[in-house]
Amino acid sequence: MGMTTHEITIQTTPISQETIQSFRDDFEQNLSAKASQNAVTQTTIDDVAMVRDVVQGTDFTFSTRLDEWKVANQKKSGRCWLFAALNMLRVPAMKKMNVKEFEFSQNWAMFWDKFERANWFLQHIIDTADCDVDDRTVAFLLSDPIGDGGQWNMFVNVVKKHGLVPKTAMPETESSSCTMKMNMILKWKLRDGAEQIRAVGADMEKVRNEILSGIWRILCIHLGTPPTKFMWQWQDKDKKFHRKGEMTPLEFASEYIETPLDEYVCVVNDPRESSPLMTTYTVECLGNVVGGDLVKYLNIDTTTMKSLTQKMLEDGKPVWMGCDVGKMFRRDVGIWDAALFDFEGVYGTDLGLTKAQRLNYHQTLMTHAMLFTGVDVHDGVATKWRVENSWGEDEVGKKGFHAMNDSWFDEYMFEVAIEKKYLSPELLAAWDEEPTVLSPWDPMGSLAK
């Protein structure tokens, strides 16, 4: 059967030479634009647009500061969510072991997330096998079968099923620190699996197991084989030697995780009209462990989010969070502020959009997870937040720590993980409601990409 063609009429408005000439004349006659051109052609736009008053007005002192440790380094990987969560857990673990430095193995957590997420992907391919390959959900699944990102609930799923190990038991590898090539092969293998599963008459479960066998082999080659048990011993900061003996990863997690992971919930600020406050949400196809806990959010206003975060910090508890890291941020200076750059002044043109509009029009989304480790409170009101990043110490803020002014929190902060006991009865009641399911491509699922 031949292909049917449809005639499409589009009303066009080409740009005329007269219009272009008017733009050219306006630019040449604008002294401010010419000055900006001279500056930006010689140096970066951030150097030109950075507002000096904001930098000078932001110090790095905080009325509450928890961190007394060095930052970790995720290097060339998208494991920020794992680093932020493990950094949060290592604080009480260090106190319990009486040590100055300690890290859980980020490589271990990533291995099991990758392996479980491969199975998660294949399950969704099985579930959508009757859909056309160009169905939007199927196309979304195939676009990125196994990214590095993730969410709080996904971290908890990995820990509950597989436990944790110290970094010494499964240290970093070339591929854990630089995941691009490994991910390329994993995606190739999973897309091959998707094609086999969707083939007519395929034994889907047989194909799934064959693909998972290959995924296991690839992960072991790149990241090392995860140990089933290991010897745990250490010397504390008082030079006292301790030996726990042989432990399994689940035993280690039970012994050294002091944080009640099941008691944490994720609250978000999504101001879109389609996302009412005091309502719970989940994102279709978002997760990693088949049979694990659901990724679930409670949508609240930023004032409440700040209050909950402040209370936890003042009680000595670091707070895991997700944000749009690259907006109005200077990496070397280590400052986030909603007015850090005067782009409109440099370009002489308006750059609009509210937070809700930025979400709707793809100008913002969650891109990075970090850890709040301090807050500066004036007369009961938080004005500045201390942030532990996972980009190492060199040329990143103040040895890897940053200052986030409160204006930035309002505009680019999206999510925090809060212990349930800090929620009001109204928030707890809202949390217990069944979640609305957002589309797989909704920006509230972007951190997992």
N, C-alpha and C positions, 0 to 999 in steps of 0.2 A: 504494500500500500504506500502510495507516495505521501510525502510530507505536506501538510496543509500550511499554506503561508497566509499571514494576516497583514494587511496593509495598515501601518501605523502612521498617523499624521501628527507631527509635532510642530507646534508653533515656535519658530526660532527667532531669536533676536541677536544677530551677530554683532560683535563689537566693531564699530566703524573706525576708520582712520581719524576722523575728526574727534571722536571721544578719546582715543589714545593720545592725540596731540594735546587735548585739554589737560589730561592727567600729567603729561610731560611738562607742560608749561607751568601748571600749579606746583609741581615738585621743584622745578628749577627756581621759582620765585619764593619758595618757602625757606627762609634762613634756618629755622629750627630743623627742618628735614635735611637740609644740606649738612648741618653740623652733625646730626645723628649719622648720616651716611659716612662722613669723614671718620667718626669714631668707630662705628661698627665694622667698617671694612678693614680696620687695623687691629681690632681686638674683639673678644666675645661679647655678645649681647648682654650676658649676665654681668660682665664687668661694667658695662655702660649703664645698665638699667638699675643696678643695685642701689637701694636707698641707704645712704650713709647714716642717716638719723636712726633708722631701725637697728642697724648693726651696733652703733654706739650706745643705743638705749637698751640693749639686751646683754645682761651679764649672765654668768653661769653659777650663781649662788642660789640656793633653794632652802626654804624653811624646813622642808622634809627631804632628806636624801638617804637612800638605802644602800646604794652600791659602794662596795669597797673592794672591787675585783676588776680584773681586766676583761675587755670585750673579747668575744669570739670572732671568727672570720669565716663566713660562708663561701668566700672566694667567688669563682665563676660558676655559681649555681643559684637556683631559685629556691633554696631551702630556708628562706627567712622565717617562715611559720614554725618550722621545726627548731631552728636556733632560738627563736624568741621563747617558745614553750620550754625547751630544755634549759635555757638560761634562767627561766622562772623557777624551775624545779631544783636547779643546782644550788640556789641560795640556802634553803634549809638543809640540803644534803651536806654542804660545806660546814655548816654549823654543827651538824650531828657528828661529822667525822673530825671536827676541829682542825680543818685545813684552810690554807689561804687560797689555794687554787684547785679547781676540780671541774671537769666537764664530762657529761654523759656523751656517749658516742652518737654523734649526728649521722655518721655513716650507717650505723645499725638501724636507726629510725628510718632513714631514707630507703635502705634495702627493703625493709618490710612494707613500707608504703608503696614502693614501686611494684613489688610482687603482688600485693593485695589489689592495687589499683589496676594491674593487668587483668586480674580476674573480674574486677568490677566492670571494666570496659567490655570484656567478652560477654559477661552476663547481659549487658545492655544491648550488645549486638544480637544476641540470641533473642532477647525480648522484642527487638524491632525487625526481626528477620523477614517479616511479611511486608514491611514498608519498602517503597522504592529507594534505591541507593541515593537519589537526590532529594529525598525527603529531608526537611530542614533539620530534624532531630538527628537523623542518621548522618547527615553531612556535618553537623556540629560534632558528633562523637568522633568521626573520622578526621576532623581538622586537627585535633591534638589529643591523641589517644592516651598520652601519659606524660603530662607536664611535671615540673618540679614543685609547683605551688601547692597550697593546701589550706585547710581551715582548722580551727581549734578542735572541733568534734572529730575530725579525721586524725589528729594527733592522739587524742584520747583513745580512739579505736585501736590504733597501733599499739599503744602502751598496754591496754587492757588485754589484748590478745597475745602479744609477743614479749612484753616486758621491756627492760632497758639493760644496757651494759655500760661500764665505764669506757671512756675513750681509748684506754690502753688495751681493752679486750677486742676492739674492732676499730682501729685507727683509720684516719683519712687515707684515701688513695688518689691517684691522679684523676680518676673519673668522678669520684665523689666531690672533688673540688672544682672540677671543670666538666660539666655533665653533657655538653652539647653533642659530642660524638656518640656517647652511650645512648642518649635519648634518640638520636637519629636511627640507630639500629633497633632499639626497642619499638619505636613507632613503625618501622618497616615490618618487623615481625608481627606486630599486632594488626596492622592493616592486612597483611597476608592472612592472618587468622580470621579476620572479618570476612574476607572474600571466600575463604573455605567454608565458614559457618553458613554463609548466605547462599552457597551453591545448592542447586536443586538436589534433594535427596541426601543431603549431608547428615552424617551422624554428629550432631552438634556437640554432645558431651565428649565424644572421642576426640574431636578436633580441639575442643577447649583444653583437654588434658595434654594433648600433644604440643599445643602452643605454649602452655604454662611450663612444660618441661624445657622448652627452648628458652623461655624468659628466665627461668631459674639459672640455666647454664650461662646465659649472657650476663646476668647480674653478678653471679659468683666470679666470673672472669674479670669484670670491671671493678667490683667493690670488695671482693673477698667473700669467703664462705662464712655466714654468721655462726658463731659458736653456740653449741647447745649448753655448755657450762664453762666456767673459767675459775681460776684461783684469784681470790680477792684479798689483798693485803696492802697496807700503806703506812707511812710515817706521818704523824700529825705535826702541826706547827710548833709543838713543844718537844719535838724529837722523840716522841713515844711511838713505838712500833705496835701495829695492830694487824691481826690475821683473822679474817672471817672464815677462810678456807674455801672449798669449792662451792660455787653457787650457780644456779640457773638464772637466766635473764628475768624470769618472773619472780624468783626469790629476791634478786637484787632490787627490782622495782618495788616490791613489797617492803623491803627493809629501808630503802633510802628515799622513797617518795613520801614526803610529809604533807604534801598538798592534796586535799580531797577532790580529785579530778571530777568525780561524778557529781559534785556539788556546785560545779561551775556552769553558768549559762552565758550565752553570747547575746549581748544587746547591741543593736545597731541604730544609726541615725540615717534614715532614708526619707527625705522630705517630699518625695514625689506624691502627687495627688492619688496615684494608683496604689500607694502604700500607706494606709492609715496608721497613725500612732496607736500604741497599746494593742497591736496585732502581731501574731507570730507568722513567720514565713520559713519556707524551705525552698531549695532550688532543685528542680528536676535534674536527675542524672549526676548530682553533685555528691561525691563521697569516695570512699576507698575500700572499706571492708564490707563485703557482702554479709548481711546479717548484723552489721554493727549499728551503732547509734546514728540517728538521723542528724544531719547538719540543720540546725534550727536557730532562728534569730527572733528576738523580741524587739520591735521597732519603738524607740522612745525619742524624746527630744534631747538636744545636746546639753541643756542645763542639767537634766537628770543624769545623763551620762557622765558629765564632769563631776557631779556630786558623788556618785557611786565610786568613780575612780579615785577621787580625793580621799574618801573614807578608807578605802583599802590601803592606799599608800600611807596614810597617817597611822594605820594599824600595822605597818611594817611589811606589807605584802606587795611585791611588784605586780604590775598588771599587763597582761598580754593584750595587744591591740593591732588593728589593721587600718591602713590609711592610704591616701594617694601620695606617695612619698616624694615624687619629683616636682610637684607644684610648689612654687614660691619657696624654694629650698636652695641653699648654697652649701654644697658638700664640705668644702674646706673650712668655711666659717662655722658651720654646724648649727645654723639657725633656720627655723621655719617661722614665717610670719606672713599673714595674708597680704601685706603691703611691702614685702621685701624687695620686689622689683617694680619699677614704674615703667612697664612696657608701653602703656598708653601714652605716656609723656614722650618716650623716645620715638615712637612710631607716629604720633599725632593722629591716632585713630582709636575709636572705642573698642574695647574687648569686653563684651557683656556676659550674660548668663548667670543666673542664680545657681546655688548648689543643686536644686532639683532639676533645673534646666540642663546643667552640665551632665547629670546622670542620663537624662532623656536623650541628649544630643551627642553622647559618646565623648564628652570632653573630660570626664572624670570617672574613676572607678577605683576599687581597692587594688593596689599594686604591691604592697609591702607590709610585712608584719614585724613589729618590734616590741620593746618592753618599756613601760613607764617605770622609772626607778626613783622618781622624786617629783615634788610639786612645790611651788612658791605661793604661799597664801598670804594675802593682805586683808586684814579685817574680815576674815572668814571666807574670802573669795579667791579662788585660784586665778593667778595671772600668768603663770609660766609653768611648763612641765619639763622634767628631765627625762631624756630618752636614751636607752641603751640600744645601739644598733649592732649589727653583726657583719660589718664591713672592715673589721680590723682597726688598728690604731693609727696607721700612717696616713696623714693628710685627710683625716676624716673627723671633723669637729674637734672636741677636746679629748684626744686619745680614744675616739670612737663613741663618745657620748655627745648628746646634742641638747639644745634648748628649743622648745616649742612654745612660742607665744600663744596666748589664749585665742587671739583672732584666728589663728591657723586651725586650731581645734574645731572651731565652729564650721569652717569651710571645707576642710579636707580630711577630718577624722570620720571614720565610718563604724568602727566596731571595737568593743572591749569585752573581755571575758571576766565575769563578775561572780564571786561566790554568792550562792543563793541567800545566805543569811543577811546580806546587805540590801536585799530587795524588800520593798514595802509590800504589805498584803495585797495592794492593788496590782503591783507589778507581778507578784507571784501568781495571782489569779489569772492575769493576762497570759503569763508564760504557760499555764496549764491548758490553754485553748489549743485546738487542733490548728496546725499551720496551713496557711494558704500556699499553694505550690506555684512558684515563679518559673518562667521559661528557662530552659538550660542555658541560654545565652544572656540571661539577665545580668547586669553589672554587679549584683550582690553575690554572684558566684565567681567573680573574676580573680580573686586571690588564689584560687586553686589552679589557675592556669600558669 
